[in-house]
Amino acid sequence: MNDLKHTMISKAVEIYTDIYPVITKYDLRDCFTTEGNELVFWFNTADESTHVLTTRIS
């Protein structure tokens, strides 16, 4: 996993503590997509809500 993805996962854990892959994925590493020049990280939290973090890809 590249450093940018690892940083985004760490940030999500810092904010939400417990995070999980979205329902259609088995691993957090599979929860990334790209939209233009942004990396998008989709994940669920313990309350079963889906959240998104984005960052620009340089």
Secondary structure, DSSP 4 states (H G I P E B T S, - for coil): --HHHHHHHHHHHHHHSSEE--TT-SSGGG-EEEETTEEEEEEEETTS-EEEEEEE--
